[in-house]
Amino acid sequence: MDYLREWDQDPIWTWPHARRWDDEYGIGTIGPTKRFGNVVFRFRPLADHLEKYWHQTMDRYHGIKPDFHVGPLEPDFLPGFLKAQNYHLSETHIILVKDLLTPRCKTPRVVSIGPALTLAAWEGFHQLEQRVFRFPPTDALTIQREVAESNQTNPSTRLFVAWHENLVIGAAGMTIHRNHAGLWGGQTDPRWRNRGIYRSLTAAREEYARQRGLAWTVVEAKETTSYPLLVRWGYREIGRRLVFTPSVPD
């Protein structure tokens, strides 16, 4: 199976407050602030149109240099071209897949884990975001919308939360595609790390994907965080996404 080609067809998630653009050769977002949400996710001009398309793309950002996410299917010349434009490699995301048709191993559940379907679950998730990432509070209307969307018959996304008593201590999400699922997120309350919470959340999402009849899962991981764990749990690398950022901030 050509996992990369199928993965490349998945919709690109964008921040809710960013404006999306796309054309024959590229996809990107324009953020509401100078350094938030300005990202080019796909940049695939023909080699002889490179300079023209580069200027056309940069004009969209009105002098703000966007980050570039360079996936394994981008043109081979792109990393070198970006470095020549005073960009540098800032992050590497490893793309991993797991075949769900292989026998699964049982994973002990150290806490209660299930889909976020209630107001309490979604409120707990956003409170966890505030504890882990210092995110600002989420307004009540947004939470109510998330609860309603999660209770649809066949949601395209599903958030799983881990509970300890009445406190959400972990969360991770997944997006459901035609024959596979993309796993994303993954956060654990600092007081509960190194106790198998992320492993249990991963197993719960894989089982949900199996129940939906999906054949495989895909996830992007950082080499210093979740990558070694996912490889231990049966994931294998199929490519890398390189994140290039401007060397001199605007």
C-alpha positions as a LaTeX table, in Angstrom:
\begin{tabular}{lrrr}
\hline
Residue & $x$ (\AA) & $y$ (\AA) & $z$ (\AA) \\
\hline
Met1 & 0.00 & 0.00 & 0.00 \\
Asp2 & 1.24 & 3.50 & $-0.85$ \\
Tyr3 & 0.67 & 5.04 & 2.59 \\
Leu4 & 2.29 & 8.34 & 1.66 \\
Arg5 & 0.05 & 8.93 & $-1.35$ \\
Glu6 & $-3.06$ & 8.20 & 0.70 \\
Trp7 & $-1.83$ & 10.33 & 3.60 \\
Asp8 & $-1.17$ & 13.16 & 1.16 \\
Gln9 & $-4.86$ & 13.22 & 0.23 \\
Asp10 & $-5.98$ & 13.86 & 3.81 \\
Pro11 & $-7.44$ & 17.33 & 4.44 \\
Ile12 & $-4.95$ & 19.69 & 6.05 \\
Trp13 & $-6.04$ & 20.89 & 9.45 \\
Thr14 & $-5.79$ & 24.63 & 9.94 \\
Trp15 & $-6.26$ & 26.92 & 12.91 \\
Pro16 & $-9.86$ & 28.13 & 13.23 \\
His17 & $-8.86$ & 31.82 & 13.08 \\
Ala18 & $-6.49$ & 31.52 & 10.11 \\
Arg19 & $-7.53$ & 32.16 & 6.50 \\
Arg20 & $-6.82$ & 29.29 & 4.14 \\
Trp21 & $-5.54$ & 29.61 & 0.58 \\
Asp22 & $-4.92$ & 26.93 & $-2.03$ \\
Asp23 & $-4.23$ & 26.69 & $-5.72$ \\
Glu24 & $-2.78$ & 24.22 & $-8.22$ \\
Tyr25 & 0.64 & 24.15 & $-6.59$ \\
Gly26 & 0.21 & 24.97 & $-2.93$ \\
Ile27 & $-1.82$ & 25.20 & 0.26 \\
Gly28 & $-1.32$ & 27.51 & 3.19 \\
Thr29 & $-2.86$ & 29.67 & 5.88 \\
Ile30 & $-2.63$ & 33.34 & 6.76 \\
Gly31 & $-2.85$ & 33.96 & 10.48 \\
Pro32 & $-4.61$ & 36.69 & 12.43 \\
Thr33 & $-1.35$ & 37.88 & 14.02 \\
Lys34 & 2.19 & 38.40 & 12.75 \\
Arg35 & 3.66 & 35.07 & 13.93 \\
Phe36 & 0.59 & 32.86 & 14.39 \\
Gly37 & $-0.94$ & 30.73 & 11.65 \\
Asn38 & 1.29 & 31.91 & 8.78 \\
Val39 & 2.24 & 28.54 & 7.31 \\
Val40 & 2.74 & 27.07 & 3.84 \\
Phe41 & 1.78 & 23.40 & 4.08 \\
Arg42 & 2.31 & 22.49 & 0.43 \\
Phe43 & 4.64 & 24.10 & $-2.11$ \\
Arg44 & 4.94 & 22.18 & $-5.36$ \\
Pro45 & 5.63 & 24.43 & $-8.34$ \\
Leu46 & 7.31 & 23.15 & $-11.46$ \\
Ala47 & 11.04 & 23.82 & $-11.34$ \\
Asp48 & 10.96 & 26.34 & $-14.19$ \\
His49 & 8.13 & 28.28 & $-12.45$ \\
Leu50 & 9.81 & 28.31 & $-9.04$ \\
Glu51 & 10.86 & 31.96 & $-8.81$ \\
Lys52 & 7.55 & 33.26 & $-10.11$ \\
Tyr53 & 5.51 & 31.06 & $-7.79$ \\
Trp54 & 7.75 & 31.93 & $-4.82$ \\
His55 & 7.05 & 35.65 & $-5.22$ \\
Gln56 & 3.35 & 34.97 & $-5.81$ \\
Thr57 & 3.19 & 32.98 & $-2.58$ \\
Met58 & 5.14 & 35.51 & $-0.53$ \\
Asp59 & 2.90 & 38.32 & $-1.78$ \\
Arg60 & $-0.02$ & 36.63 & 0.00 \\
Tyr61 & 1.69 & 37.33 & 3.33 \\
His62 & 2.36 & 41.05 & 2.78 \\
Gly63 & 5.93 & 41.01 & 4.00 \\
Ile64 & 5.52 & 38.44 & 6.79 \\
Lys65 & 7.64 & 35.39 & 6.09 \\
Pro66 & 5.59 & 32.21 & 6.71 \\
Asp67 & 6.90 & 28.91 & 8.02 \\
Phe68 & 7.16 & 26.08 & 5.47 \\
His69 & 6.23 & 22.46 & 6.19 \\
Val70 & 8.17 & 20.31 & 3.74 \\
Gly71 & 6.74 & 16.80 & 3.47 \\
Pro72 & 8.27 & 13.75 & 1.78 \\
Leu73 & 6.33 & 14.42 & $-1.43$ \\
Glu74 & 7.54 & 18.00 & $-1.86$ \\
Pro75 & 10.04 & 18.74 & $-4.67$ \\
Asp76 & 13.59 & 17.61 & $-3.91$ \\
Phe77 & 14.93 & 21.10 & $-4.56$ \\
Leu78 & 12.73 & 22.79 & $-1.93$ \\
Pro79 & 14.92 & 22.42 & 1.23 \\
Gly80 & 17.96 & 23.84 & $-0.55$ \\
Phe81 & 15.88 & 26.62 & $-2.08$ \\
Leu82 & 14.47 & 27.63 & 1.33 \\
Lys83 & 17.95 & 27.73 & 2.87 \\
Ala84 & 19.00 & 30.05 & 0.04 \\
Gln85 & 16.05 & 32.29 & 1.02 \\
Asn86 & 17.45 & 32.58 & 4.57 \\
Tyr87 & 15.32 & 29.84 & 6.13 \\
His88 & 16.59 & 27.21 & 8.57 \\
Leu89 & 15.36 & 23.78 & 9.65 \\
Ser90 & 13.69 & 24.20 & 13.05 \\
Glu91 & 11.79 & 20.92 & 13.60 \\
Thr92 & 11.54 & 17.42 & 12.18 \\
His93 & 8.30 & 15.46 & 12.40 \\
Ile94 & 8.53 & 11.72 & 11.74 \\
Ile95 & 5.55 & 10.22 & 9.91 \\
Leu96 & 4.62 & 6.81 & 11.33 \\
Val97 & 1.99 & 4.25 & 10.35 \\
Lys98 & 0.58 & 1.13 & 11.97 \\
Asp99 & $-1.36$ & $-1.62$ & 10.24 \\
Leu100 & $-4.46$ & $-2.30$ & 12.33 \\
Leu101 & $-5.04$ & $-5.70$ & 10.76 \\
Thr102 & $-2.10$ & $-7.14$ & 12.66 \\
Pro103 & $-2.81$ & $-8.88$ & 15.99 \\
Arg104 & $-3.11$ & $-6.40$ & 18.83 \\
Cys105 & $-1.64$ & $-6.73$ & 22.26 \\
Lys106 & $-3.62$ & $-6.00$ & 25.39 \\
Thr107 & $-2.74$ & $-2.78$ & 27.12 \\
Pro108 & $-3.63$ & $-2.27$ & 30.76 \\
Arg109 & $-5.81$ & 0.74 & 31.43 \\
Val110 & $-4.43$ & 2.67 & 34.36 \\
Val111 & $-7.32$ & 5.14 & 34.35 \\
Ser112 & $-10.79$ & 5.43 & 32.83 \\
Ile113 & $-10.61$ & 6.38 & 29.12 \\
Gly114 & $-13.39$ & 7.13 & 26.66 \\
Pro115 & $-14.62$ & 9.54 & 23.98 \\
Ala116 & $-15.36$ & 13.11 & 25.02 \\
Leu117 & $-19.15$ & 13.31 & 24.63 \\
Thr118 & $-20.31$ & 15.40 & 27.57 \\
Leu119 & $-19.98$ & 18.96 & 28.74 \\
Ala120 & $-17.88$ & 17.80 & 31.69 \\
Ala121 & $-15.45$ & 15.98 & 29.37 \\
Trp122 & $-14.93$ & 18.95 & 27.08 \\
Glu123 & $-14.63$ & 21.41 & 29.96 \\
Gly124 & $-12.08$ & 19.07 & 31.54 \\
Phe125 & $-10.14$ & 18.87 & 28.28 \\
His126 & $-9.85$ & 22.65 & 27.98 \\
Gln127 & $-8.86$ & 22.95 & 31.63 \\
Leu128 & $-6.12$ & 20.39 & 30.90 \\
Glu129 & $-4.93$ & 22.54 & 27.98 \\
Gln130 & $-4.65$ & 25.48 & 30.35 \\
Arg131 & $-2.61$ & 23.43 & 32.84 \\
Val132 & $-0.29$ & 21.87 & 30.24 \\
Phe133 & 0.09 & 24.60 & 27.60 \\
Arg134 & $-1.08$ & 27.75 & 29.42 \\
Phe135 & $-3.86$ & 28.17 & 26.84 \\
Pro136 & $-6.44$ & 30.89 & 27.57 \\
Pro137 & $-9.92$ & 29.80 & 28.77 \\
Thr138 & $-12.31$ & 28.56 & 26.07 \\
Asp139 & $-15.67$ & 30.29 & 25.83 \\
Ala140 & $-18.87$ & 28.42 & 26.69 \\
Leu141 & $-20.34$ & 28.60 & 23.16 \\
Thr142 & $-17.29$ & 26.87 & 21.69 \\
Ile143 & $-17.51$ & 24.09 & 24.26 \\
Gln144 & $-21.23$ & 23.60 & 23.59 \\
Arg145 & $-20.53$ & 23.35 & 19.85 \\
Glu146 & $-17.80$ & 20.76 & 20.47 \\
Val147 & $-20.19$ & 18.67 & 22.58 \\
Ala148 & $-22.85$ & 18.80 & 19.83 \\
Glu149 & $-20.35$ & 17.86 & 17.09 \\
Ser150 & $-18.94$ & 14.97 & 19.11 \\
Asn151 & $-22.42$ & 13.48 & 19.44 \\
Gln152 & $-23.04$ & 13.25 & 15.70 \\
Thr153 & $-23.67$ & 9.74 & 14.38 \\
Asn154 & $-20.43$ & 9.54 & 12.37 \\
Pro155 & $-18.10$ & 12.33 & 13.50 \\
Ser156 & $-15.03$ & 13.02 & 11.40 \\
Thr157 & $-13.00$ & 13.72 & 14.52 \\
Arg158 & $-13.01$ & 12.10 & 17.94 \\
Leu159 & $-11.38$ & 13.29 & 21.15 \\
Phe160 & $-10.53$ & 10.78 & 23.88 \\
Val161 & $-10.02$ & 11.79 & 27.49 \\
Ala162 & $-8.49$ & 10.01 & 30.46 \\
Trp163 & $-10.20$ & 10.49 & 33.81 \\
His164 & $-9.03$ & 10.19 & 37.39 \\
Glu165 & $-12.10$ & 10.53 & 39.59 \\
Asn166 & $-13.67$ & 13.76 & 38.25 \\
Leu167 & $-10.53$ & 15.25 & 36.72 \\
Val168 & $-9.43$ & 14.96 & 33.07 \\
Ile169 & $-5.71$ & 14.11 & 33.27 \\
Gly170 & $-5.01$ & 13.21 & 29.63 \\
Ala171 & $-6.41$ & 13.73 & 26.15 \\
Ala172 & $-5.67$ & 12.82 & 22.54 \\
Gly173 & $-7.58$ & 13.10 & 19.27 \\
Met174 & $-8.05$ & 11.38 & 15.94 \\
Thr175 & $-9.40$ & 12.33 & 12.52 \\
Ile176 & $-11.24$ & 9.65 & 10.55 \\
His177 & $-10.53$ & 9.30 & 6.83 \\
Arg178 & $-11.70$ & 6.86 & 4.16 \\
Asn179 & $-9.69$ & 3.81 & 5.25 \\
His180 & $-7.42$ & 5.13 & 7.97 \\
Ala181 & $-7.24$ & 7.50 & 10.93 \\
Gly182 & $-4.83$ & 10.30 & 11.71 \\
Leu183 & $-3.82$ & 10.49 & 15.37 \\
Trp184 & $-2.99$ & 13.88 & 16.83 \\
Gly185 & $-2.63$ & 15.74 & 20.07 \\
Gly186 & $-1.63$ & 13.80 & 23.11 \\
Gln187 & $-1.24$ & 15.66 & 26.38 \\
Thr188 & $-0.97$ & 14.46 & 29.97 \\
Asp189 & $-1.23$ & 16.35 & 33.22 \\
Pro190 & 2.38 & 16.77 & 34.46 \\
Arg191 & 1.46 & 15.06 & 37.73 \\
Trp192 & 0.40 & 11.92 & 35.82 \\
Arg193 & 3.24 & 11.52 & 33.33 \\
Asn194 & 5.23 & 8.27 & 33.03 \\
Arg195 & 2.25 & 6.19 & 34.17 \\
Gly196 & 1.06 & 4.85 & 30.80 \\
Ile197 & $-1.61$ & 7.48 & 30.11 \\
Tyr198 & $-0.45$ & 8.24 & 26.56 \\
Arg199 & $-0.10$ & 4.51 & 25.81 \\
Ser200 & $-3.65$ & 3.89 & 26.96 \\
Leu201 & $-4.98$ & 6.82 & 24.93 \\
Thr202 & $-3.19$ & 5.48 & 21.84 \\
Ala203 & $-4.60$ & 1.99 & 22.36 \\
Ala204 & $-8.12$ & 3.38 & 22.82 \\
Arg205 & $-7.91$ & 5.31 & 19.55 \\
Glu206 & $-6.56$ & 2.30 & 17.68 \\
Glu207 & $-9.41$ & 0.14 & 18.98 \\
Tyr208 & $-11.96$ & 2.76 & 17.96 \\
Ala209 & $-10.43$ & 2.81 & 14.46 \\
Arg210 & $-10.64$ & $-0.99$ & 14.27 \\
Gln211 & $-14.30$ & $-0.90$ & 15.27 \\
Arg212 & $-14.92$ & 1.59 & 12.45 \\
Gly213 & $-13.31$ & $-0.86$ & 9.98 \\
Leu214 & $-10.25$ & 1.29 & 9.30 \\
Ala215 & $-7.08$ & $-0.42$ & 8.12 \\
Trp216 & $-4.27$ & 1.74 & 9.52 \\
Thr217 & $-3.36$ & 4.76 & 11.60 \\
Val218 & $-0.88$ & 7.54 & 10.88 \\
Val219 & 0.77 & 9.98 & 13.27 \\
Glu220 & 3.48 & 12.63 & 13.13 \\
Ala221 & 5.90 & 12.40 & 16.03 \\
Lys222 & 8.94 & 14.25 & 17.31 \\
Glu223 & 12.10 & 12.20 & 17.71 \\
Thr224 & 12.64 & 13.35 & 21.29 \\
Thr225 & 9.10 & 12.80 & 22.57 \\
Ser226 & 6.56 & 10.27 & 21.27 \\
Tyr227 & 8.63 & 8.70 & 18.46 \\
Pro228 & 10.47 & 6.05 & 20.53 \\
Leu229 & 7.24 & 5.11 & 22.30 \\
Leu230 & 5.24 & 4.67 & 19.09 \\
Val231 & 7.97 & 2.55 & 17.47 \\
Arg232 & 7.91 & 0.30 & 20.53 \\
Trp233 & 4.14 & $-0.07$ & 20.06 \\
Gly234 & 4.37 & $-1.24$ & 16.45 \\
Tyr235 & 4.57 & 1.96 & 14.40 \\
Arg236 & 7.06 & 2.32 & 11.55 \\
Glu237 & 8.47 & 5.31 & 9.74 \\
Ile238 & 7.38 & 6.14 & 6.18 \\
Gly239 & 8.75 & 9.66 & 5.84 \\
Arg240 & 9.52 & 12.97 & 7.51 \\
Arg241 & 8.05 & 16.44 & 7.49 \\
Leu242 & 10.62 & 19.22 & 7.87 \\
Val243 & 9.61 & 22.58 & 9.35 \\
Phe244 & 11.56 & 25.55 & 8.02 \\
Thr245 & 11.33 & 28.96 & 9.68 \\
Pro246 & 12.81 & 32.35 & 8.76 \\
Ser247 & 16.34 & 32.74 & 10.10 \\
Val248 & 15.80 & 36.44 & 10.80 \\
Pro249 & 12.38 & 37.28 & 12.33 \\
Asp250 & 10.36 & 40.00 & 10.64 \\
\hline
\end{tabular}
